[in-house]
């Protein structure tokens, strides 16, 4: 019994969606952990770039965080979705910082929204995973019956 190579390749779709679901769940948990357990402080925005292209819209930031213990924590190239990134246009922003965590810096003002977006992405990926899995399993069963 020979299996269709395209049917085997179709398993890439559910595998990719599984990876995406796990990644977005991990991101949401990391964001929430930093919001809950991180140090609340102010960060200086050293660079702000907004992309207004039709195909790619995002905000990129460089931050210098002055920690309460006197140390300086710098992060470059932080990106935010354009839908919430436009709210961060000041010279300084309040942040939650948890060095060493998956999401070390979270903007306090938009943190809850950022967490909600990550959970929404995770849920959509899970739904797509279930649909793709049902489709691939059904297709493979159909091909197996057809070959018999």
C-alpha positions as CSV (number, residue, x, y, z in Angstrom):
1,X,0.0,0.0,0.0
2,X,1.6,3.2,-1.2
3,X,0.6,6.5,0.4
4,X,0.2,9.7,-1.5
5,X,3.2,12.0,-0.9
6,X,1.0,15.1,-0.9
7,X,-1.2,13.5,1.8
8,X,2.0,13.1,3.9
9,X,3.1,16.6,3.3
10,X,-0.3,17.9,4.4
11,X,0.7,17.0,8.0
12,X,3.0,20.0,7.9
13,X,-0.1,22.3,8.3
14,X,-1.3,20.9,11.6
15,X,2.3,20.6,12.9
16,X,2.9,24.3,12.1
17,X,-0.4,25.3,13.7
18,X,0.5,23.2,16.8
19,X,3.8,25.1,17.0
20,X,2.0,28.4,16.6
21,X,-0.6,27.6,19.3
22,X,2.2,26.6,21.8
23,X,4.2,29.7,20.9
24,X,1.3,32.1,21.4
25,X,0.3,30.4,24.7
26,X,3.9,30.6,25.9
27,X,4.0,34.3,24.9
28,X,0.7,35.1,26.7
29,X,1.9,33.3,29.9
30,X,5.2,35.2,29.8
31,X,3.6,38.6,29.3
32,X,1.2,37.9,32.2
33,X,4.0,36.7,34.4
34,X,6.0,39.9,33.8
35,X,3.0,42.1,34.4
36,X,2.2,40.3,37.7
37,X,5.7,39.7,39.1
38,X,7.8,42.4,37.4
39,X,9.2,45.6,38.8
40,X,7.1,48.6,37.9
41,X,9.4,51.4,36.7
42,X,9.8,54.0,34.0
43,X,11.7,53.5,30.7
44,X,13.2,56.2,28.5
45,X,12.3,55.7,24.8
46,X,15.6,56.2,23.0
47,X,14.3,55.3,19.5
48,X,10.7,55.2,18.1
49,X,10.0,54.0,14.6
50,X,6.5,53.5,13.1
51,X,5.9,51.7,9.9
52,X,2.8,52.9,8.0
53,X,3.2,50.7,5.0
54,X,0.0,49.1,3.8
55,X,1.5,45.5,3.9
56,X,3.3,45.9,7.2
57,X,2.3,48.1,10.1
58,X,4.2,48.0,13.4
59,X,6.0,50.1,15.9
60,X,9.6,49.5,16.9
61,X,11.1,50.9,20.1
62,X,14.5,51.0,21.9
63,X,14.2,51.4,25.6
64,X,16.5,52.4,28.4
65,X,15.0,51.2,31.7
66,X,16.3,52.8,35.0
67,X,15.8,50.0,37.6
68,X,15.0,51.0,41.2
69,X,18.4,49.5,42.3
70,X,20.2,52.0,40.1
71,X,21.1,49.7,37.3
72,X,20.2,50.3,33.7
73,X,18.4,47.7,31.6
74,X,18.4,48.3,27.8
75,X,16.3,46.6,25.1
76,X,16.5,47.4,21.4
77,X,14.1,46.5,18.6
78,X,11.0,45.8,20.7
79,X,8.1,45.6,18.3
80,X,4.4,46.1,19.0
81,X,1.4,45.7,16.8
82,X,0.4,49.0,15.2
83,X,-3.1,48.7,16.8
84,X,-1.6,49.3,20.3
85,X,1.8,50.6,19.5
86,X,0.5,54.1,18.6
87,X,-0.3,54.6,22.3
88,X,3.4,54.5,23.2
89,X,4.6,57.8,21.7
90,X,5.9,59.6,24.8
91,X,9.6,60.2,25.8
92,X,9.1,57.8,28.7
93,X,6.7,55.0,29.5
94,X,5.8,52.9,32.5
95,X,6.9,49.3,32.2
96,X,7.0,46.1,34.1
97,X,10.5,44.5,34.0
98,X,11.3,40.9,34.9
99,X,14.9,40.2,33.8
100,X,15.5,36.7,32.6
101,X,11.9,35.9,31.8
102,X,10.5,35.0,28.4
103,X,9.0,38.6,28.1
104,X,11.4,40.8,30.0
105,X,9.7,44.1,29.4
106,X,6.0,44.8,29.2
107,X,4.4,48.2,28.7
108,X,2.1,48.7,31.7
109,X,-0.5,50.8,29.9
110,X,-1.1,48.3,27.1
111,X,0.0,45.1,28.9
112,X,-3.5,43.7,29.4
113,X,-4.3,44.4,25.8
114,X,-1.1,42.7,24.7
115,X,-1.9,39.6,26.8
116,X,-5.4,39.5,25.4
117,X,-4.0,39.6,21.8
118,X,-1.6,36.7,22.6
119,X,-4.4,34.6,24.1
120,X,-6.7,35.4,21.1
121,X,-3.9,34.4,18.7
122,X,-3.5,31.2,20.7
123,X,-7.2,30.4,20.5
124,X,-7.5,31.1,16.8
125,X,-4.4,28.9,16.1
126,X,-6.0,26.1,18.2
127,X,-9.2,26.3,16.3
128,X,-7.3,26.3,13.0
129,X,-5.3,23.3,14.2
130,X,-8.4,21.3,15.0
131,X,-9.9,22.1,11.6
132,X,-6.7,21.3,9.8
133,X,-6.3,18.1,11.8
134,X,-9.8,16.9,11.0
135,X,-9.2,17.8,7.3
136,X,-5.9,16.0,7.0
137,X,-7.1,12.9,8.9
138,X,-10.3,12.7,6.8
139,X,-8.4,13.2,3.6
140,X,-5.9,10.5,4.5
141,X,-8.7,8.0,5.4
142,X,-10.4,8.8,2.1
143,X,-7.3,8.1,0.1
144,X,-6.7,4.9,2.1
145,X,-10.3,3.7,1.3
146,X,-9.9,4.7,-2.3
147,X,-6.7,2.7,-2.8
148,X,-8.2,-0.5,-1.3
